């Protein structure tokens, strides 16, 4: 917290917190707010589904091809990996495509080999085929190896609207997580983010035409404005870039829902039609919702 003008004015600065996965909302943090303000942590078990998120989006060594999980013997130049900076889009992925399985679609340019149909199974049965998050990944200490996976938004073996009790995304990211679809800004803020990449380049229009939104917009390293979610107890924070989506029908880059936003697949399914569960962000809030599983969206992995 910065204070200035003789301690009359204050500004909180969120600082990038390293390369390894960490909690945003911790298992001990309360999920309620009192009339006087934020409650103290509830203690063990308050958020039993909370997990550690990586600070980076998922991408791949080679884009627009089928990739393998980092850590497999078949990975090589087509292995999955994380972006170098939190603001970078990385790759776009479909929820669980029946063709072009695990293809890491580039964040710029046109697509000619797009798959419309999605696998209909539940994640607990198809996850081994469609998971792209790395395993056996070496952390910054150079020795510790961990596995990653997509977070769920409720059970992965049934088609149902998510509940707070089952959802890793809701318990991990929201101060006050709700059931069903919802949005709020209780613990997040929209803006530009200095991560060592974004602030060193000229801000331009995004690849899909939003003004003053992106840097390196003509390269696969494109990075974007986004939304910082934070823990109001200890001020841990995570940035989620507003990278938008690729169209479910043809793979075109597009502005979805009419305003700059970011979309992140989970491993859960919706209960109406062929929908995937995702968490999203825009200028005003962080949301949890369901979208057509054919969309190309970002993925943010969590520590297994």
VEXDREN-2710 file (C-alpha; in Angstrom, 1 decimal):
% VEXDREN-2710
k/r/px/py/pz
1/UNK/0.0/0.0/0.0
2/UNK/1.5/3.3/-1.1
3/UNK/0.7/6.5/0.8
4/UNK/1.4/10.0/-0.5
5/UNK/0.6/13.7/0.0
6/UNK/1.4/13.5/3.7
7/UNK/-0.4/10.2/4.1
8/UNK/-3.7/11.6/2.8
9/UNK/-4.0/9.5/-0.3
10/UNK/-3.4/5.7/-0.7
11/UNK/-2.9/3.4/-3.6
12/UNK/-2.6/-0.4/-3.5
13/UNK/-0.1/-1.9/-5.9
14/UNK/-0.5/-5.6/-6.9
15/UNK/2.9/-7.2/-7.5
16/UNK/3.6/-10.3/-9.5
17/UNK/4.3/-13.1/-7.0
18/UNK/6.6/-15.5/-8.8
19/UNK/6.4/-18.4/-11.2
20/UNK/5.1/-21.3/-9.1
21/UNK/1.4/-22.1/-8.4
22/UNK/-0.1/-20.6/-5.3
23/UNK/-3.5/-20.1/-3.6
24/UNK/-5.6/-17.0/-4.4
25/UNK/-8.3/-17.8/-1.8
26/UNK/-6.9/-20.2/0.7
27/UNK/-8.7/-23.2/2.2
28/UNK/-8.9/-21.3/5.6
29/UNK/-10.4/-18.1/4.2
30/UNK/-14.0/-17.3/5.0
31/UNK/-16.7/-17.2/2.3
32/UNK/-18.8/-14.5/3.9
33/UNK/-18.7/-10.8/4.5
34/UNK/-20.1/-9.2/7.7
35/UNK/-21.9/-5.8/7.9
36/UNK/-18.7/-4.4/9.4
37/UNK/-16.5/-5.7/6.6
38/UNK/-14.6/-8.8/5.7
39/UNK/-14.6/-11.5/8.3
40/UNK/-11.4/-13.1/9.7
41/UNK/-10.5/-16.5/8.1
42/UNK/-12.8/-19.3/9.3
43/UNK/-10.0/-21.8/9.8
44/UNK/-9.4/-25.2/8.3
45/UNK/-12.1/-26.5/6.0
46/UNK/-13.8/-23.2/5.1
47/UNK/-12.9/-23.7/1.4
48/UNK/-12.1/-27.4/1.1
49/UNK/-12.1/-27.3/-2.7
50/UNK/-9.6/-24.4/-3.0
51/UNK/-6.6/-25.2/-5.1
52/UNK/-3.3/-23.5/-6.3
53/UNK/-3.5/-21.8/-9.7
54/UNK/-0.5/-21.2/-12.0
55/UNK/0.0/-17.5/-12.8
56/UNK/0.3/-18.3/-16.5
57/UNK/-2.1/-19.3/-19.3
58/UNK/-1.5/-22.6/-21.1
59/UNK/0.1/-22.7/-24.5
60/UNK/2.3/-25.1/-26.5
61/UNK/5.8/-25.2/-28.1
62/UNK/4.2/-25.5/-31.6
63/UNK/0.8/-24.0/-32.3
64/UNK/-2.1/-25.1/-34.6
65/UNK/-1.1/-28.8/-34.2
66/UNK/-2.2/-31.6/-31.9
67/UNK/0.0/-31.4/-28.7
68/UNK/0.9/-33.7/-25.9
69/UNK/1.1/-33.0/-22.2
70/UNK/4.5/-31.7/-21.1
71/UNK/6.1/-34.6/-19.3
72/UNK/5.2/-37.3/-21.8
73/UNK/7.8/-39.2/-23.8
74/UNK/6.0/-38.2/-27.0
75/UNK/5.9/-34.4/-26.3
76/UNK/9.0/-32.9/-27.9
77/UNK/8.4/-29.9/-30.1
78/UNK/4.6/-30.4/-29.7
79/UNK/4.5/-30.4/-25.9
80/UNK/2.2/-28.1/-23.9
81/UNK/3.8/-25.4/-21.8
82/UNK/3.0/-22.2/-20.0
83/UNK/3.3/-18.7/-21.4
84/UNK/6.3/-16.6/-20.3
85/UNK/4.2/-13.8/-18.9
86/UNK/0.8/-13.5/-17.1
87/UNK/-0.6/-11.0/-19.6
88/UNK/0.0/-13.3/-22.7
89/UNK/-2.9/-15.1/-24.3
90/UNK/-1.1/-18.4/-25.0
91/UNK/-3.2/-20.9/-27.0
92/UNK/-6.9/-21.3/-27.5
93/UNK/-8.4/-24.7/-26.8
94/UNK/-11.8/-26.3/-27.3
95/UNK/-13.5/-28.0/-24.3
96/UNK/-13.1/-31.6/-25.6
97/UNK/-13.2/-31.7/-29.4
98/UNK/-14.0/-35.0/-31.1
99/UNK/-11.6/-34.1/-33.9
100/UNK/-8.3/-32.2/-33.7
101/UNK/-8.0/-33.5/-30.1
102/UNK/-5.7/-31.3/-27.9
103/UNK/-4.9/-28.9/-30.7
104/UNK/-3.4/-25.6/-29.4
105/UNK/-4.9/-23.0/-31.7
106/UNK/-2.8/-19.8/-32.2
107/UNK/-4.0/-16.5/-30.6
108/UNK/-3.7/-14.7/-34.0
109/UNK/-4.5/-15.4/-37.6
110/UNK/-7.1/-17.5/-39.4
111/UNK/-7.8/-21.2/-38.9
112/UNK/-8.5/-23.7/-41.7
113/UNK/-8.9/-27.0/-39.8
114/UNK/-11.5/-26.2/-37.2
115/UNK/-13.6/-28.9/-35.5
116/UNK/-17.2/-28.1/-34.6
117/UNK/-18.3/-31.2/-32.7
118/UNK/-17.3/-32.0/-29.1
119/UNK/-16.9/-35.3/-27.3
120/UNK/-20.1/-36.0/-25.2
121/UNK/-18.5/-37.9/-22.3
122/UNK/-17.9/-36.7/-18.8
123/UNK/-14.4/-35.4/-17.9
124/UNK/-13.7/-38.3/-15.5
125/UNK/-13.9/-40.6/-18.5
126/UNK/-12.5/-38.5/-21.3
127/UNK/-10.1/-36.3/-19.3
128/UNK/-7.1/-38.6/-19.9
129/UNK/-7.6/-38.1/-23.7
130/UNK/-8.2/-34.4/-23.6
131/UNK/-6.1/-33.1/-20.7
132/UNK/-3.3/-30.7/-21.9
133/UNK/-2.1/-29.3/-18.6
134/UNK/1.5/-30.4/-17.9
135/UNK/2.6/-33.1/-15.5
136/UNK/6.0/-33.8/-14.0
137/UNK/6.6/-30.0/-14.4
138/UNK/9.7/-28.6/-12.7
139/UNK/9.1/-25.7/-10.4
140/UNK/11.4/-22.7/-10.0
141/UNK/13.5/-24.5/-7.3
142/UNK/14.8/-26.7/-10.1
143/UNK/14.0/-30.0/-8.3
144/UNK/10.4/-30.2/-7.3
145/UNK/8.1/-31.7/-9.9
146/UNK/4.4/-31.3/-9.8
147/UNK/1.3/-32.2/-11.9
148/UNK/-1.2/-29.8/-13.3
149/UNK/-4.8/-30.2/-14.5
150/UNK/-7.8/-28.1/-15.4
151/UNK/-9.9/-26.9/-12.5
152/UNK/-13.4/-28.2/-12.2
153/UNK/-16.6/-26.1/-11.7
154/UNK/-18.4/-28.9/-9.9
155/UNK/-18.6/-32.6/-10.4
156/UNK/-16.9/-34.0/-13.6
157/UNK/-19.0/-37.2/-13.8
158/UNK/-22.5/-35.7/-14.2
159/UNK/-24.2/-32.9/-16.1
160/UNK/-25.3/-30.4/-13.5
161/UNK/-25.2/-26.7/-12.6
162/UNK/-22.2/-26.3/-10.4
163/UNK/-22.5/-25.8/-6.6
164/UNK/-20.1/-23.9/-4.4
165/UNK/-19.4/-27.0/-2.4
166/UNK/-18.0/-28.9/-5.4
167/UNK/-16.4/-26.1/-7.4
168/UNK/-12.7/-25.6/-7.3
169/UNK/-12.9/-22.4/-9.4
170/UNK/-15.6/-20.8/-7.3
171/UNK/-13.9/-21.6/-3.9
172/UNK/-10.5/-20.6/-5.2
173/UNK/-11.2/-17.3/-7.0
174/UNK/-14.2/-15.6/-5.4
175/UNK/-14.5/-13.9/-2.1
176/UNK/-18.3/-14.7/-2.1
177/UNK/-18.9/-17.6/-4.5
178/UNK/-22.5/-18.3/-5.5
179/UNK/-24.2/-21.3/-7.0
180/UNK/-25.4/-21.4/-10.6
181/UNK/-24.2/-18.7/-13.0
182/UNK/-23.3/-15.4/-11.6
183/UNK/-20.9/-12.4/-11.6
184/UNK/-19.5/-10.0/-9.1
185/UNK/-16.5/-7.8/-8.5
186/UNK/-16.1/-8.3/-4.7
187/UNK/-12.4/-9.2/-5.1
188/UNK/-11.2/-8.2/-8.6
189/UNK/-10.3/-5.2/-10.6
190/UNK/-9.8/-4.4/-14.3
191/UNK/-6.8/-2.7/-15.8
192/UNK/-3.3/-2.8/-17.4
193/UNK/-0.7/-5.1/-15.7
194/UNK/3.0/-4.5/-15.6
195/UNK/4.5/-8.0/-15.7
196/UNK/7.9/-7.3/-17.5
197/UNK/6.3/-7.7/-21.0
198/UNK/3.2/-5.7/-21.3
199/UNK/4.6/-2.3/-20.0
200/UNK/7.7/-2.5/-22.3
201/UNK/5.7/-2.4/-25.6
202/UNK/3.4/0.0/-27.3
203/UNK/-0.3/-0.6/-26.5
204/UNK/-2.3/-1.2/-29.7
205/UNK/-5.6/-2.6/-30.9
206/UNK/-6.3/-6.2/-30.1
207/UNK/-6.2/-8.9/-32.9
208/UNK/-10.0/-8.7/-33.0
209/UNK/-10.1/-4.9/-33.1
210/UNK/-10.5/-3.5/-29.5
211/UNK/-8.7/-0.2/-29.1
212/UNK/-5.9/0.2/-26.6
213/UNK/-6.1/-3.4/-25.5
214/UNK/-3.0/-5.4/-26.5
215/UNK/0.7/-5.4/-27.1
216/UNK/2.6/-7.6/-29.6
217/UNK/-0.8/-8.0/-31.2
218/UNK/0.6/-9.4/-34.5
219/UNK/2.6/-12.2/-32.9
220/UNK/1.8/-15.4/-31.0
221/UNK/3.2/-13.6/-27.9
222/UNK/0.2/-11.2/-27.9
223/UNK/-0.7/-9.9/-24.4
224/UNK/-3.8/-8.1/-23.2
225/UNK/-5.4/-5.9/-20.6
226/UNK/-7.1/-8.1/-18.0
227/UNK/-8.7/-8.5/-14.6
228/UNK/-6.7/-9.0/-11.3
229/UNK/-8.4/-11.2/-8.8
230/UNK/-7.1/-10.8/-5.2
231/UNK/-7.4/-12.2/-1.7
232/UNK/-8.6/-9.4/0.6
233/UNK/-7.2/-11.1/3.6
234/UNK/-3.6/-11.4/2.5
235/UNK/-3.6/-9.7/-0.9
236/UNK/-2.4/-12.6/-3.0
237/UNK/-3.4/-11.8/-6.6
238/UNK/-3.8/-13.4/-10.0
239/UNK/-4.1/-11.7/-13.4
240/UNK/-6.4/-13.2/-16.1
241/UNK/-5.9/-11.6/-19.5
242/UNK/-8.9/-10.6/-21.6
243/UNK/-8.0/-12.6/-24.7
244/UNK/-11.6/-13.3/-25.9
245/UNK/-12.3/-16.5/-27.9
246/UNK/-12.3/-18.2/-31.3
247/UNK/-15.7/-18.7/-32.8
248/UNK/-17.3/-22.1/-32.1
249/UNK/-18.5/-22.5/-35.7
250/UNK/-15.4/-21.5/-37.8
251/UNK/-12.5/-20.7/-35.4
252/UNK/-12.4/-17.0/-36.2
253/UNK/-11.1/-14.6/-33.6
254/UNK/-14.1/-12.7/-32.3
255/UNK/-15.3/-10.3/-29.7
256/UNK/-17.8/-12.4/-27.7
257/UNK/-20.8/-11.0/-25.8
258/UNK/-20.1/-7.5/-27.0
259/UNK/-17.3/-6.2/-24.8
260/UNK/-13.6/-7.1/-24.0
261/UNK/-13.5/-10.3/-22.0
262/UNK/-11.5/-13.4/-21.1
263/UNK/-12.8/-17.0/-21.1
264/UNK/-11.3/-20.0/-19.3
265/UNK/-12.4/-23.6/-19.7
266/UNK/-12.9/-25.9/-16.7
267/UNK/-13.3/-29.7/-16.7
268/UNK/-17.0/-29.6/-15.9
269/UNK/-20.1/-29.7/-18.2
270/UNK/-23.3/-27.7/-18.2
271/UNK/-26.7/-29.1/-17.9
272/UNK/-28.3/-27.8/-21.1
273/UNK/-27.2/-29.0/-24.5
274/UNK/-23.5/-29.6/-25.3
275/UNK/-22.0/-26.9/-23.0
276/UNK/-18.8/-26.6/-21.1
277/UNK/-18.4/-24.8/-17.8
278/UNK/-16.0/-21.9/-17.8
279/UNK/-15.1/-18.8/-15.7
280/UNK/-15.0/-15.5/-17.4
281/UNK/-14.1/-11.9/-16.9
282/UNK/-15.0/-8.5/-18.3
283/UNK/-14.6/-4.8/-17.4
284/UNK/-17.0/-5.0/-14.5
285/UNK/-16.7/-8.5/-12.9
286/UNK/-15.5/-12.1/-12.7
287/UNK/-18.2/-14.6/-13.8
288/UNK/-18.9/-18.3/-13.8
289/UNK/-21.1/-19.6/-16.7
290/UNK/-21.6/-22.2/-19.4
291/UNK/-20.7/-21.8/-23.1
292/UNK/-20.8/-23.9/-26.3
293/UNK/-18.0/-26.4/-26.0
294/UNK/-16.8/-25.7/-29.5
295/UNK/-15.4/-22.2/-28.6
296/UNK/-11.7/-21.8/-28.5
297/UNK/-10.9/-20.5/-25.0
298/UNK/-7.9/-20.0/-22.7
299/UNK/-7.0/-22.6/-20.0
300/UNK/-5.5/-21.8/-16.6
301/UNK/-4.2/-24.9/-15.0
302/UNK/-4.1/-25.7/-11.3
303/UNK/-1.7/-27.8/-9.2
304/UNK/-2.9/-31.4/-8.9
END
